[in-house]
Structures are given as C-alpha cells and as structure tokens.
Amino acid sequence: MKTYLVTGAAGFIGANYIKYILAKHSDVKVVILDALTYAGNLGTIAKDIDNERCVFIKGDICSRDVVDGLFAEYRFDYVVNFAAESHVDRSIENPQLFLITNILGTQNLLDCARRAWVMGKDEQGYPTWRKGVRYHQVSTDEVYGSLGAEGYFTEATPLCPHSPYSASKTSADMVVMAYHDTYKMPVTITRCSNNYGPYHFPEKLIPLIIKNILEGKHLPVYGDGSNVRDWLYVEDHCKAIDLVVREGKDGEVYNVGGHNEKTNLEIVKLTISTIHRLMAENPEYRQVLQKESERRKRRYFDRLDQRRSDYFR
C-alpha cells in the first residue's frame, strides 16, 4: 500500500490526477490537502472522498503545524504538490500571494517531508532517507518563457520567467532542486504545457471560449491571437506524473507536452468549428444555449455559423 499526500487536488489537474490514480491502482491511499481557494472545487472530487482510500483535509500548505500533523498521522510514501496560485492575471494584481504560496508553501512541504523521512546520516554527513519516498513538484513550461513560432522547450531550455506567476513557479522549482542538492532529497519535477479537459477552471481559454459561445458573448482573443502554446490533454499529463512519481530518477526534470502547438486564434477557430459541427449533427445539443425560445436559438445558431465564417476567412 502506497500512501500519497496530494496537495491542491480540488483544482483542475489535481482532481483529474487523484481520479486517475485511484482508478488505476488498487493499493493506494490518498490524503488530499487543499485550502479551497477560488480555483478549488470540492464538488469535483466529492464522490472520490470515502475516508478510506481517499481522505480530504482543508488546510494551507504554508502551515507547518497542519503539514507536520499530517506526516505524524500518516506514513506518506509520496508527496505530489499541485497546490499553487496559477493565474497570470491574478499574479499581476497580487504578486505577493503567489510568492507566499508557490515558494514558501513549497519550501514548507519540503521541510516537513525532510523531518519525517530522514532516518540518519551517511559517512559523508548527508541525510539518509526512508526507502521508497519521493517529493514530486508539478510545475509548468511557463518557467521557460514564451515559445517561438517553431521548436519545443526541452529540459535544458534556460529558465526565463516573465510574470510574477512564472517567476514564483521557477523559484519553487529551484528550491526543490536545492533540497535535492543540499540534502540528497529524493525529488522529481514535471513541467507541463497548457492542459485542457474535464473540470477545467472557467477563466482558462478553452472553457471560457465554450462558455461565451453558449451564452452568446464576445470571444476573448488577446492581442492578435498569435501567441503559441502547446496543448496537452489532462489525463495524458496525469499518466506522465504517475509514471514519474513511481519510476522517475531522483533529481530529474521531465517536460510533459502534447506536441499540439497552436496559436490562441487557432484554438478559438477550432472551438467554434467543433461546437458548430456538434450542434449541426445533434440538434438536441442546442438546448444548452441560454436563450428564451426556439426561434432565438435558431437565430443564435445562425449567428454561430456566421461567426465561424468570419473567423475562417
């Protein structure tokens, strides 16, 4: 039986991760620690919490008492840290919050794990660690900066953050690696590209486009829509994290991408086209349109058709 401490699992990627590992592995116990901030939705994981295989604790990763208490109660084999402030626009409004949660919260988790997992010292004076434990940091490819029109980020790409959010995630990654270098702590890091899929936070690009289309609102395209990002289906990301946690090499960074480089404008066009096709093939889907009458729904669908034509000129 492997026991996990998974932080931030009421969020988008964390929720998908616990659903994945609980379904895949019969010999796991998951303890979720989540502060339930704006991006956390307990309803997403409510059916997974049975207080046997999956336990939920509301708390802050910055609290030493809370995290130490969990390590005292449970014999954790793995810590998987999803907990983070993660919206660039919010980081511009309140950068200090991002620095506190993403950097100091990560450091607190590392220190609590170190106190619980260190068994003694070796002949060189380095800590010796309980066998089979690992701290895993879930990071982002935004630590590398912006992707050009061609090419990919690699694990050797220089770190080049440009927002308070990406700077805080970069700093957290460096703290994780410092614990590996200083204490020989068994750690791994994954850096993912843009995720999409079930339970996505509605402020993010794809769910926001879908929501606005269904509500007949303006579609948000920042600038000229030429910013390029790689898109990764969230379950594929969860599979990669599971593999790295269980079989990764200590001290390694693993990039996780979908090889789906698209501009924001291409994502908007694809979303419009997909919704139009689905509603043309399945007229009953038009019931989700928030309109008052069948005639208005028909007019709205016609406008969607026109909008699709406008974007694809």
Stockholm file with secondary structure:
# STOCKHOLM 1.0

chainA/1-313         MKTYLVTGAAGFIGANYIKYILAKHSDVKVVILDALTYAGNLGTIAKDIDNERCVFIKGDICSRDVVDGLFAEYRFDYVVNFAAESHVDRSIENPQLFLITNILGTQNLLDCARRAWVMGKDEQGYPTWRKGVRYHQVSTDEVYGSLGAEGYFTEATPLCPHSPYSASKTSADMVVMAYHDTYKMPVTITRCSNNYGPYHFPEKLIPLIIKNILEGKHLPVYGDGSNVRDWLYVEDHCKAIDLVVREGKDGEVYNVGGHNEKTNLEIVKLTISTIHRLMAENPEYRQVLQKESERRKRRYFDRLDQRRSDYFR
#=GR chainA/1-313 SS CEEEEEETTTSHHHHHHHHHHHHHCSSEEEEEEECCCTTCCHHHHTTTCCSSSEEEEECCTTCHHHHHHHHHHSCCSEEEECCCCCCHHHHHHCHHHHHIIIIIHHHHHHHHHHHHHEEEECTTSCEEECTTCEEEEEEEGGGGCCCCSSCCCCTTSCCCCCSHHHHHHHHHHHHHHHHHHHHCCCEEEEEECEEESTTCCTTSHHHHHHHHHHTTCCCCCCTTSCCEEEEEEHHHHHHHHHHHHHHCCTTEEEEECCSCEEEHHHHHHHHHHHHHHHHHHCGGGGGGSCCSSHHHHHHHHHHHHHHHHHHTC
#=GC SS_cons         CEEEEEETTTSHHHHHHHHHHHHHCSSEEEEEEECCCTTCCHHHHTTTCCSSSEEEEECCTTCHHHHHHHHHHSCCSEEEECCCCCCHHHHHHCHHHHHIIIIIHHHHHHHHHHHHHEEEECTTSCEEECTTCEEEEEEEGGGGCCCCSSCCCCTTSCCCCCSHHHHHHHHHHHHHHHHHHHHCCCEEEEEECEEESTTCCTTSHHHHHHHHHHTTCCCCCCTTSCCEEEEEEHHHHHHHHHHHHHHCCTTEEEEECCSCEEEHHHHHHHHHHHHHHHHHHCGGGGGGSCCSSHHHHHHHHHHHHHHHHHHTC
//
